[in-house]
């Protein structure tokens, strides 16, 4: 029974058919019929025990009429899938990627459940090094690095198995074609945790295998001398991989003894702890039965200090990323700003464990694939249309509709993995691919809906005539080229000529951060809001609104010293502003109550 026709959220512009029937798992997609058997809605959302909502069938008709060229479903099932330009699974199994972490699950079709995932890019010539961080769900499993692979069942593998580290040469499908070169135990291997596996490959066949920085296997074998690199998993337990990379030579540890000494000195009050001499231990024993409890209490204090050190490490990590983000935008020449890198740095604020440079390489691969569709005869406009078609139709990038405000849609690494995002993140990818293809595309910060705009450079004669340059608007969220009237319809605003002025890259990044602030606001996550505000203020220190908002959040969290710092900045920057009165009152209140310097 149809109960009503209404919006789920007032003003969302998406009327749904409310039905008075229960919607259970498996019911989504079922038709709601009228008495004559005509479909009036497609059931999609459960709202209560006997109430649900369906999408009006006329909306489906609109969708079906938008394009006469159907898009294969595999182009849209992108969340968690590996990019075929980067990875090729071998011997089946399930390989999924999310937020920079690749997860291998199930059994491969190879003997012992063997399954491979080979990197499809070019591999350096010998010598080179390869590494990955791996975590096994269960020590009964085995997973690690593959190198010198022929793309089938011949390769080397270095991996943890049953708590040990093993180097094996695989030369066929069965165990009779395998040669275990070395199996060793190592105290530095940490079961059920992330472990860094590294292999150094030399021209003379030498293979130096390390775990967590310690060499565990060092031998020579010349049976296989070239091939692809990648990942492997055996048996059933799931394995996770992150930060896969290779290079001619990796730099040594970035933490020098000098840096370590300085860190220890700066954090001495938090982590100082000395081994007691035997005489002192005897004195503690003389304290009697309460001595163990006293030591346990002290241990709790040390745990709190350790927690403080961990928080400090996280704060320093965030500040370094924010500084790098601000520096990446501090170029007088707009063309010198790497917009994609800056956007990826925002994602790194919340997710430190992904290979940022790997996503830049992925963008290069996207551009190379698209460029192959160009011919010598195609002009810039035709190339732009090919780019739009390839990115949104062939590669399946599309706007997020199910969970629009989820932060994943603002993280460029996850947008590139899932091929789903917000108007601004999809536009950034389009802009950066266009840049790699020498197409002049810029961002367009329209109200409520970010877009991209292509403008052909004017020739000197056209500049003198003040002739308008040819422009093409791209709605990346909708995956199509539109005109100005359609842009006004999408935004719901009557747009002026000024609206179509390109947005600076600095403003694009700031808008991304404001989107994340809104997402954090919905989740009531004040800590994340402070992090994003800190990034905005590093980019634009004189942003009074953001600084005042940050001061208020610090005040609510009783972080009074930080509150005072922001208030003093605002008062000094513009002493005569009428907006200073409430700030001055808060400042006076903090000082009178003695709340400064006592946190």
SEVEX-546001 format. One line per 5 residues: number of its first residue (from 1); their letters; for each residue x, y, z of C-alpha. Coordinates in steps of 0.2 Angstrom, whole numbers. Example, Ala and Ser with C-alpha at 12.3 -4.5 7.8 and 13.67 -1.06 7.14 Angstrom:
1	as	62,-22,39  68,-5,36
This chain:
1	xxxxx	0,0,0  7,17,-5  6,28,11  14,44,4  25,53,-8
6	xxxxx	38,63,1  56,67,3  67,57,16  75,74,21  65,89,19
11	xxxxx	72,99,5  83,86,-3  73,87,-19  72,68,-21  53,63,-18
16	xxxxx	52,44,-13  37,33,-13  33,28,5  25,10,6  17,2,21
21	xxxxx	25,-15,19  40,-23,27  57,-23,17  68,-37,22  86,-42,16
26	xxxxx	84,-47,-2  69,-36,-5  79,-21,-12  76,-19,-31  58,-27,-30
31	xxxxx	45,-18,-39  30,-10,-31  14,-12,-43  -2,-4,-44  -19,-13,-46
36	xxxxx	-16,-15,-65  1,-23,-63  11,-7,-68  27,-4,-59  26,13,-49
41	xxxxx	42,11,-39  58,1,-35  59,-3,-17  76,2,-10  76,9,8
46	xxxxx	69,1,24  63,13,37  54,3,50  46,-14,54  32,-11,41
51	xxxxx	38,4,32  49,7,17  53,18,3  55,16,-16  62,26,-30
56	xxxxx	48,32,-42  49,22,-58  49,39,-68  66,43,-61  72,26,-68
61	xxxxx	65,31,-85  74,47,-84  90,38,-80  87,25,-95  84,40,-107
66	xxxxx	100,49,-103  112,38,-113  109,26,-128  126,18,-124  125,6,-109
71	xxxxx	140,5,-98  145,-12,-93  142,-16,-74  161,-20,-71  164,-1,-75
76	xxxxx	154,4,-60  158,-10,-48  174,-1,-43  175,0,-24  189,-11,-18
81	xxxxx	194,-17,-35  212,-17,-40  217,-6,-55  221,-17,-70  233,-4,-76
86	xxxxx	244,-7,-60  240,-25,-54  236,-42,-62  230,-56,-51  236,-74,-56
91	xxxxx	229,-90,-50  213,-82,-45  209,-79,-26  202,-62,-21  212,-46,-21
96	xxxxx	204,-30,-15  211,-13,-11  205,0,0  213,16,7  230,10,2
101	xxxxx	229,-7,9  228,-23,-2  219,-38,5  221,-55,-1  208,-68,4
106	xxxxx	202,-85,0  212,-99,-9  221,-97,-25  219,-110,-39  238,-114,-37
111	xxxxx	245,-129,-26  243,-124,-8  231,-110,-12  245,-101,-21  239,-84,-28
116	xxxxx	249,-70,-35  246,-51,-39  259,-45,-51  263,-26,-53  260,-21,-72
121	xxxxx	272,-7,-73  290,-8,-78  303,-15,-66  320,-8,-64  335,-17,-71
126	xxxxx	346,-26,-59  352,-21,-46  336,-15,-37  327,-17,-21  309,-21,-17
131	xxxxx	298,-20,-1  281,-21,7  273,-21,24  263,-37,27  251,-43,41
136	xxxxx	244,-61,42  227,-64,49  233,-81,56  251,-88,57  245,-103,48
141	xxxxx	245,-93,32  259,-86,22  261,-71,11  274,-59,5  285,-53,-10
146	xxxxx	286,-60,-27  300,-56,-39  307,-62,-56  290,-68,-60  285,-74,-78
151	xxxxx	267,-70,-76  262,-88,-73  269,-100,-60  288,-97,-61  295,-84,-48
156	xxxxx	304,-82,-32  295,-78,-16  300,-71,1  287,-73,14  283,-77,33
161	xxxxx	276,-94,36  271,-102,52  281,-89,61  297,-91,51  304,-82,36
166	xxxxx	306,-92,19  314,-89,2  308,-101,-11  311,-103,-30  294,-108,-39
171	xxxxx	297,-116,-56  280,-124,-59  263,-128,-53  266,-141,-40  277,-144,-25
176	xxxxx	288,-155,-35  293,-139,-45  297,-129,-29  314,-127,-21  315,-120,-3
181	xxxxx	331,-110,-3  331,-106,15  319,-105,30  324,-96,46  317,-90,62
186	xxxxx	319,-72,68  315,-63,84  312,-47,75  297,-55,66  281,-50,74
191	xxxxx	266,-62,72  249,-54,69  257,-37,66  263,-27,52  281,-33,46
196	xxxxx	292,-24,34  299,-37,21  313,-31,10  323,-39,-4  339,-32,-12
201	xxxxx	343,-40,-29  360,-40,-36  366,-43,-54  377,-59,-48  361,-67,-42
206	xxxxx	363,-62,-24  347,-60,-14  347,-51,3  331,-53,12  327,-43,28
211	xxxxx	312,-42,40  309,-26,50  327,-19,45  337,-35,50  345,-46,37
216	xxxxx	338,-64,39  343,-73,22  358,-69,11  362,-81,-3  365,-82,-22
221	xxxxx	354,-91,-35  354,-88,-54  340,-100,-59  329,-85,-62  336,-68,-67
226	xxxxx	322,-57,-73  303,-54,-72  289,-45,-64  287,-40,-45  272,-41,-34
231	xxxxx	263,-50,-20  259,-68,-15  248,-78,-3  247,-96,1  234,-106,11
236	xxxxx	217,-99,17  220,-86,30  219,-68,24  234,-57,22  235,-38,21
241	xxxxx	248,-28,12  253,-9,12  267,2,5  273,-9,-9  287,-1,-18
246	xxxxx	303,-4,-27  318,7,-33  336,5,-38  341,9,-20  331,14,-5
251	xxxxx	338,28,6  343,22,23  334,26,39  329,44,40  330,44,59
256	xxxxx	349,48,61  357,46,78  357,65,80  339,66,77  335,52,89
261	xxxxx	346,61,103  337,77,100  320,69,101  325,60,117  331,76,125
266	xxxxx	315,85,120  304,72,127  315,67,142  302,72,155  290,60,147
271	xxxxx	300,45,144  315,45,156  317,28,165  333,20,172  338,2,176
276	xxxxx	339,2,195  355,-6,203  354,-21,214  356,-11,230  340,0,225
281	xxxxx	330,-16,222  334,-22,239  329,-6,247  312,-8,238  310,-25,244
286	xxxxx	312,-18,262  296,-8,259  287,-24,261  271,-31,254  265,-15,246
291	xxxxx	281,-13,235  274,-23,220  258,-12,220  268,3,221  278,-3,206
296	xxxxx	262,-7,197  256,11,200  272,18,194  270,7,178  253,15,175
301	xxxxx	261,32,176  274,27,163  260,20,152  252,37,153  268,45,149
306	xxxxx	270,33,134  253,38,128  258,57,129  273,52,118  262,44,106
311	xxxxx	251,59,105  266,70,102  272,59,88  255,60,80  254,79,82
316	xxxxx	271,81,75  266,69,60  251,80,57  261,96,58  274,90,46
321	xxxxx	260,85,33  252,102,36  268,111,33  271,101,17  254,105,11
326	xxxxx	256,124,14  273,123,6  265,114,-9  254,129,-12  266,143,-9
331	xxxxx	271,146,-27  269,162,-36  266,153,-52  250,143,-51  257,131,-64
336	xxxxx	270,126,-52  257,119,-40  255,100,-41  236,100,-37  235,81,-35
341	xxxxx	249,80,-23  242,93,-12  225,84,-12  233,68,-8  242,76,7
346	xxxxx	225,80,14  221,62,13  237,58,22  232,69,37  220,55,41
351	xxxxx	228,40,34  247,39,35  249,22,28  247,24,9  260,27,-4
356	xxxxx	257,45,-10  269,44,-25  261,28,-30  245,37,-33  254,50,-43
361	xxxxx	261,36,-54  243,29,-55  237,46,-62  252,45,-75  246,28,-80
366	xxxxx	228,34,-82  234,48,-93  245,36,-104  230,25,-107  219,40,-112
371	xxxxx	233,47,-123  233,31,-133  216,35,-139  222,52,-147  228,53,-165
376	xxxxx	239,66,-173  223,73,-181  213,76,-165  212,94,-159  212,100,-141
381	xxxxx	193,100,-140  192,82,-147  205,76,-135  195,84,-120  180,74,-126
386	xxxxx	190,58,-127  197,62,-109  179,64,-102  173,49,-111  187,38,-105
391	xxxxx	187,44,-87  169,43,-84  162,30,-96  176,18,-99  185,19,-82
396	xxxxx	169,21,-73  173,36,-62  156,43,-55  148,54,-42  144,46,-25
401	xxxxx	126,46,-22  123,33,-8  134,41,6  138,58,-1  146,66,14
406	xxxxx	157,51,19  175,57,21  181,44,9  174,54,-5  186,68,0
411	xxxxx	201,57,1  210,57,-16  218,40,-14  201,32,-10  193,41,-24
416	xxxxx	206,34,-36  204,17,-28  185,17,-28  182,28,-43  169,37,-34
421	xxxxx	169,54,-26  163,72,-24  161,85,-38  178,93,-31  188,77,-30
426	xxxxx	182,70,-47  186,87,-54  203,88,-47  207,71,-55  200,77,-72
431	xxxxx	211,93,-70  227,84,-67  224,71,-81  221,86,-92  237,94,-86
436	xxxxx	246,78,-90  239,78,-108  243,97,-111  224,102,-110  221,119,-102
441	xxxxx	208,114,-89  205,123,-72  194,122,-57  177,131,-56  171,134,-38
446	xxxxx	152,136,-42  141,137,-27  137,120,-20  144,111,-35  162,111,-40
451	xxxxx	165,109,-59  180,111,-72  182,122,-86  192,121,-102  198,137,-110
456	xxxxx	208,137,-126  223,150,-125  220,165,-135  231,169,-150  239,187,-150
461	xxxxx	227,193,-164  212,187,-153  219,196,-138  219,212,-147  202,210,-153
466	xxxxx	196,205,-136  188,189,-143  181,177,-130  191,161,-129  182,144,-132
471	xxxxx	176,136,-116  169,119,-112  161,116,-95  163,98,-87  152,92,-73
476	xxxxx	164,78,-66  151,72,-54  139,69,-68  153,63,-79  148,74,-94
481	xxxxx	150,91,-103  137,104,-100  133,122,-105  131,137,-94  112,135,-93
486	xxxxx	114,117,-87  127,123,-74  114,136,-67  101,122,-66  113,110,-56
491	xxxxx	118,124,-44  101,131,-42  109,149,-44  108,162,-58  126,162,-62
496	xxxxx	135,178,-68  150,180,-79  161,181,-64  155,164,-58  165,156,-72
501	xxxxx	182,163,-67  194,149,-63  197,145,-45  215,145,-39  223,129,-33
506	xxxxx	225,136,-16  206,139,-15  202,122,-22  212,114,-8  204,125,5
511	xxxxx	187,120,-1  191,102,1  196,105,19  180,114,22  171,99,15
516	xxxxx	180,88,28  176,101,42  157,99,38  159,80,37  168,80,54
521	xxxxx	154,92,61  141,79,56  151,65,66  153,77,80  172,74,78
526	xxxxx	180,90,86  198,83,85  197,81,66  189,98,64  204,105,73
531	xxxxx	216,96,61  207,102,46  206,120,53  225,119,57  228,115,38
536	xxxxx	217,130,32  226,142,44  243,135,38  238,139,20  229,156,25
541	xxxxx	235,162,42  224,178,41  208,168,39  199,176,53  183,166,53
546	xxxxx	192,149,54  204,155,67  189,162,78  180,145,76  196,136,81
551	xxxxx	198,147,96  180,142,101  183,124,99  199,125,110  188,134,123
556	xxxxx	175,121,123  188,108,125  196,118,140  212,120,130  214,137,136
561	xxxxx	232,141,131  228,137,113  212,147,114  222,162,120  235,160,106
566	xxxxx	221,161,93  213,176,102  229,186,103  232,183,85  215,190,80
571	xxxxx	217,205,92  234,209,86  230,207,67  215,219,68  215,229,85
576	xxxxx	201,241,79  188,227,73  171,228,82  171,209,82  185,209,95
581	xxxxx	174,213,110  168,195,113  186,189,110  192,202,123  179,196,135
586	xxxxx	184,178,134  203,183,135  200,193,151  189,179,159  203,166,156
591	xxxxx	216,177,164  206,182,179  202,164,183  220,159,181  216,146,168
596	xxxx	231,150,157  247,140,159  239,127,171  234,113,159
